[in-house]
Amino acid sequence: MEAAEPGAAGRTLATEAVVDLDAVAHNAAALRSAVAGGAAGGGAQLMAVVKADGYGHGIVETARAALAGGATWLGVAHVDEALRLRAAGVDAPVLAWILTPGGDLRPALEAGVDVSVAAGWALEDVVAAARATGRTARVHLEVDTGLSRGGAAPGEWPGLLDAVAKHVADGTVQVRGTWGHFASADEPELASVAAQLDAFEAALATVRAAGVDPGLRHHANSAGALFVPAARYDLVRCGIAVVGLSPAPQLASAADLGLVPAMTLRARLAHVRHVPAGAGVSYGHTFTTARASALGLVPLGYADGIPRHASSAGEVLVGGQRRRTAGRVCMDQFVVDLGDSSDAADVVAATAAAGDEVVVFGPGTAGEPTAQDWADAAGTISYEIVSRLGGRVPRRFTGTAGVPA
Ligand SMILES: Cc1ncc(COP(=O)(O)O)c(C=O)c1O
């Protein structure tokens, strides 16, 4: 058995997610230069979207590294996420875009957090918080350009703008941005992509007609920023590309886009056993060994974010070789078919031992699978693989980008 590595608190690390902050900074810089504009200069600013704990990578560390790489804005879903950034001393502009009626927005305003407004009730909540704190509320107006998710419907937009104009005039509200969100920027040739931009242009015209300056115009997520140049406007909101994964793997891999996946998920084999042909493996015996097999136990399961849908499909790197999960992924563990234990030439099967390192996914540069490979194995998207990584898996940060001196 290999020597165990001590964890941060001196314990043995069974699992860890290593996050390369220099990769995050690199990705932010790559995105910045991709949207920097042509010879005329200008170009869009980069908002690093760090909601959901920085897509599982650590919200504060990922935010700092992205800012070090050239992001000038941060984006989150909930006000509490923005407040977490502020509590850690991150003072860059930050936008939170999911509000619910009656929420107390005073802490957001006091912390200088911009909030999204998409309905009359949200405007009223924001104005109430502005009056209570004596601060001007900084808002980004969200219009639904065709996603039918958040955003004011086109029919509600003019009425909302009349109310906004009144509060801009009385000094309670400042409009810092106007925005929409794509349904299918990862399929840029679809008619809906152009239609959403047309709808956004019409919405911007209505803002101006109401006598309101739209502020920063933003409509692009990672796929929009990379594949729909017309959608870049003043600011692009990128999440998945900042952590180094492709928003549209069918169009371009992370490597094609010059992105470096920032997270490596590692574990150590908790057990190795040798079984004969015909052994049923894991719950429900959905996998049966076809030959004498070495089986390795990986101490990660669906409670840690390993998708159960990747049972008997997802692969890991053990002893420098790719090996596949055998049978169902359980809550805390899954089994890997290490190979043919009757074949002396199968070095992994012959030599694997408890304590050996397993790389579940990483950048892919040393032969390990990527988060995208796991997404493919589970029939999902890489976003889900990294953002669902559970709180039980310690994060360890490498690199120096954005690390406070
Ligand atoms: C409103 C909004 N903008 C931007 C993003 C970032 O998207 P992506 O990770 O595809 O760049 C998201 C994420 O889902 C989002 O909800």
The ligand as an SDF file (V2000), in Angstrom:
LIG
                    3D

 16 16  0  0  0  0  0  0  0  0999 V2000
  -28.4380   33.7930  -16.2130 C   0  0  0  0  0  0  0  0  0  0  0  0
  -27.1980   33.0290  -16.4550 C   0  0  0  0  0  0  0  0  0  0  0  0
  -26.1720   33.6170  -17.0940 N   0  0  0  0  0  0  0  0  0  0  0  0
  -25.0270   32.9730  -17.3440 C   0  0  0  0  0  0  0  0  0  0  0  0
  -24.8630   31.6580  -16.9690 C   0  0  0  0  0  0  0  0  0  0  0  0
  -23.5710   30.9720  -17.2780 C   0  0  0  0  0  0  0  0  0  0  0  0
  -23.7730   29.9630  -18.2220 O   0  0  0  0  0  0  0  0  0  0  0  0
  -22.5380   29.0930  -18.7410 P   0  0  0  0  0  0  0  0  0  0  0  0
  -22.0690   28.3110  -17.5810 O   0  0  0  0  0  0  0  0  0  0  0  0
  -23.1160   28.2680  -19.8200 O   0  0  0  0  0  0  0  0  0  0  0  0
  -21.5100   30.0580  -19.2070 O   0  0  0  0  0  0  0  0  0  0  0  0
  -25.9050   30.9970  -16.3240 C   0  0  0  0  0  0  0  0  0  0  0  0
  -25.7580   29.5810  -15.9430 C   0  0  0  0  0  0  0  0  0  0  0  0
  -26.5620   28.7500  -16.0900 O   0  0  0  0  0  0  0  0  0  0  0  0
  -27.1000   31.6910  -16.0630 C   0  0  0  0  0  0  0  0  0  0  0  0
  -28.1310   31.1060  -15.4330 O   0  0  0  0  0  0  0  0  0  0  0  0
  1  2  1  0
  2  3  1  0
  2 15  2  0
  3  4  2  0
  4  5  1  0
  5  6  1  0
  5 12  2  0
  6  7  1  0
  7  8  1  0
  8  9  2  0
  8 10  1  0
  8 11  1  0
 12 13  1  0
 12 15  1  0
 13 14  2  0
 15 16  1  0
M  END
$$$$
